[in-house]
Amino acid sequence: MTEERLPHGYTNATRHDHGVVTKRYLGPDALIRQHAEVTALRHLASALPVPALIHDDVGQIGTALMPGRPGQELLELDPDAVLASVGRTAALLHGLDTTALATPEALGPAEPGTVLVHGDFGPQNLLLDPDTFEASAIVDWEFAHLGDGVLDLAWAEWIIRTHHPHLVDALPNLFQGYGAEPTWGRRQAAMVAKCEWALDFVTRWAPDNEAARVQWRERLEVTISFTP
């Protein structure tokens, strides 16, 4: 068997072999995250371009390998087109009827004003058609939940500000594609909250890994200092 590690939108514990992507869940709340992803994939198959679920085992799942290139790879080619596509995909996601998706133990109750939140949204978790830049797949649903859609937009923005700071001027395309631009205060607050969550997550996962904690503390400080 020859396995290939997949980049960007796939976690480090994700491998591809003969058209099947196998993903193992590591770290805190692994089974909860797996249940959230399985729930999302099963309910979204007819509504969004998501990988088909092939098998669901203890601690891992198998999904179909989807076509397209990771959006993060295409950013340098055409950041305007990629970010507009990210925005359109977020609008499609947040426009879904959540009442048919929610289960209390997986995605949470469908309260007024909530939408389906991917939880790790951005070009890194979208596969795009390299010719049209339209989304061919949305991957990595382990943090899916019902909540405020600004979380997804803010994290997509955070990816650009943190990993592609030279492309910040292209960010208006994200909001144009989405059809709305949440206030800077809401977006920054969501970015800060996500960084705080990530710091807590790595601390729970590897309490002796000081390097990981330092990295997320530094990212948190930088995020707090962001300006619009």
C-alpha positions in Angstrom: 0.0 0.0 0.0 1.3 3.4 -1.0 -0.1 6.3 1.0 0.3 10.0 0.3 0.1 12.7 2.9 -2.3 15.4 1.9 -1.4 19.2 2.2 -3.2 22.3 3.4 -6.8 21.6 4.1 -6.1 18.1 5.3 -4.6 17.5 8.8 -1.2 15.9 9.4 -3.0 12.7 10.2 -4.7 12.5 6.8 -3.5 10.1 4.1 -4.7 9.3 0.6 -4.6 5.8 -0.9 -6.3 4.7 -4.1 -9.0 7.4 -4.1 -9.8 7.0 -0.3 -8.8 9.7 2.1 -8.3 8.3 5.6 -8.3 10.8 8.5 -7.4 10.0 12.1 -8.6 12.1 14.9 -5.9 13.0 17.4 -5.7 15.3 20.5 -8.5 16.5 22.8 -12.1 15.7 22.2 -11.2 13.5 19.3 -14.4 11.4 19.2 -16.5 14.6 19.6 -14.8 16.2 16.6 -15.2 13.0 14.6 -18.9 12.9 15.4 -19.3 16.5 14.3 -17.5 15.8 11.0 -19.5 12.7 10.3 -22.7 14.5 11.1 -21.9 17.3 8.8 -20.8 15.1 5.9 -23.9 12.9 6.1 -26.3 15.9 6.2 -24.5 18.1 3.7 -24.0 15.6 0.9 -26.9 16.9 -1.2 -26.4 20.6 -0.4 -22.7 21.4 -0.6 -19.6 19.9 -2.3 -18.3 17.8 0.5 -16.4 14.5 0.4 -18.5 11.4 0.3 -18.3 9.4 3.6 -17.0 5.9 2.8 -16.5 4.5 6.3 -16.7 5.7 9.9 -14.6 3.7 12.4 -13.5 4.4 15.9 -11.0 7.2 15.7 -10.9 7.6 12.0 -13.0 8.0 8.9 -12.6 7.4 5.2 -13.9 9.8 2.5 -13.6 10.0 -1.3 -10.8 12.0 -2.7 -12.2 15.2 -4.2 -11.0 17.1 -7.3 -9.5 20.5 -7.3 -6.5 22.3 -5.8 -6.2 23.7 -2.3 -7.3 27.4 -2.4 -4.1 28.3 -0.4 -2.0 27.1 -3.4 -4.0 29.2 -5.8 -3.9 32.4 -3.7 -0.7 33.7 -5.3 -2.0 33.1 -8.8 -5.2 35.2 -8.4 -5.9 36.3 -4.8 -9.0 38.3 -5.9 -10.7 35.4 -7.6 -9.8 32.9 -4.8 -11.1 35.2 -2.0 -14.2 36.0 -3.9 -14.8 32.2 -4.2 -14.2 31.8 -0.5 -16.8 34.4 0.2 -19.4 32.9 -2.1 -18.8 29.5 -0.6 -19.3 30.9 2.9 -22.5 32.6 1.8 -23.8 29.2 0.5 -22.8 27.5 3.7 -24.4 30.1 6.0 -27.6 30.2 3.9 -28.4 26.5 4.5 -31.5 25.6 6.5 -30.0 24.4 9.8 -33.2 22.9 11.3 -32.6 19.7 9.4 -28.9 19.5 10.5 -28.8 19.9 14.2 -28.5 17.2 16.8 -27.7 18.4 20.3 -24.7 16.1 20.8 -23.0 17.0 17.5 -23.6 20.4 16.1 -25.8 22.0 18.7 -29.3 23.4 18.8 -30.6 25.5 16.0 -31.2 28.7 17.9 -32.5 31.9 16.3 -29.8 33.6 14.2 -27.4 30.7 14.1 -26.0 29.3 10.9 -23.9 26.3 10.1 -20.3 27.2 11.0 -17.4 25.3 9.4 -15.1 26.2 12.3 -11.8 26.2 10.4 -12.9 28.0 7.3 -10.7 29.6 4.7 -8.8 28.9 1.5 -6.8 26.2 3.3 -9.9 24.1 3.6 -11.4 24.6 0.1 -10.5 22.7 -3.0 -11.0 24.9 -6.1 -11.3 24.3 -9.8 -8.0 25.9 -11.0 -9.7 27.2 -14.2 -12.9 28.7 -12.7 -11.8 29.1 -9.0 -15.2 27.7 -8.0 -15.2 25.4 -5.0 -15.1 21.8 -5.8 -15.0 20.6 -2.2 -15.1 21.9 1.4 -13.0 19.6 3.6 -12.1 19.2 7.3 -15.5 19.5 9.1 -14.4 18.4 12.6 -15.1 21.8 14.2 -18.5 22.2 12.5 -21.2 23.7 14.8 -24.1 26.0 14.8 -23.2 29.6 15.7 -22.3 33.0 14.3 -21.3 33.1 10.7 -18.8 35.8 11.4 -16.5 33.1 12.8 -15.9 31.6 9.4 -15.3 34.9 7.7 -13.0 36.1 10.4 -10.9 33.0 10.3 -10.6 33.2 6.5 -9.4 36.8 7.0 -7.0 35.6 9.8 -5.4 33.1 7.4 -4.7 35.9 5.0 -3.4 38.4 7.6 -1.2 35.7 9.3 0.1 33.6 6.4 -0.3 35.8 3.4 0.0 39.4 4.8 1.1 40.7 1.4 -2.4 39.9 0.1 -4.4 41.9 2.7 -5.4 44.4 0.0 -7.3 41.6 -1.7 -9.5 41.0 1.4 -12.4 43.1 0.2 -13.1 40.4 -2.4 -13.9 38.0 0.4 -16.7 40.2 1.6 -17.9 41.1 -1.9 -18.2 37.4 -2.6 -20.1 36.9 0.7 -22.4 39.8 0.0 -21.8 41.5 3.4 -19.0 42.8 5.5 -19.3 42.3 9.3 -17.8 45.2 11.3 -14.1 45.1 12.1 -14.9 44.9 15.8 -16.9 41.7 15.3 -14.3 40.2 13.0 -11.3 40.9 15.2 -13.1 39.7 18.3 -13.8 36.4 16.5 -10.2 36.1 15.5 -9.0 36.7 19.0 -11.5 34.2 20.4 -10.3 31.6 17.9 -6.7 32.2 18.9 -7.5 31.9 22.5 -9.3 28.6 21.8 -6.3 27.3 19.8 -4.0 28.2 22.7 -6.2 26.2 25.1 -6.4 23.3 22.6 -2.7 22.9 22.2 -2.2 23.2 26.0 -4.7 20.4 26.6 -3.2 18.3 23.8 0.5 18.6 24.8 0.9 20.5 28.1 4.7 19.9 27.9 5.0 21.4 24.4 6.1 24.9 25.3 7.0 25.8 21.7 3.4 25.3 20.6 2.0 27.4 23.4 4.6 30.2 22.7 3.6 30.1 19.0 -0.1 30.6 19.8 0.6 33.2 22.5 2.5 35.2 19.9 -0.2 34.7 17.3 -2.8 35.9 19.9 -0.8 39.0 20.6 -0.4 39.8 16.9 -4.1 39.3 16.3 -5.0 41.7 19.1 -2.7 44.3 17.5 -4.4 43.9 14.0 -5.9 47.1 12.6 -8.5 47.2 9.8 
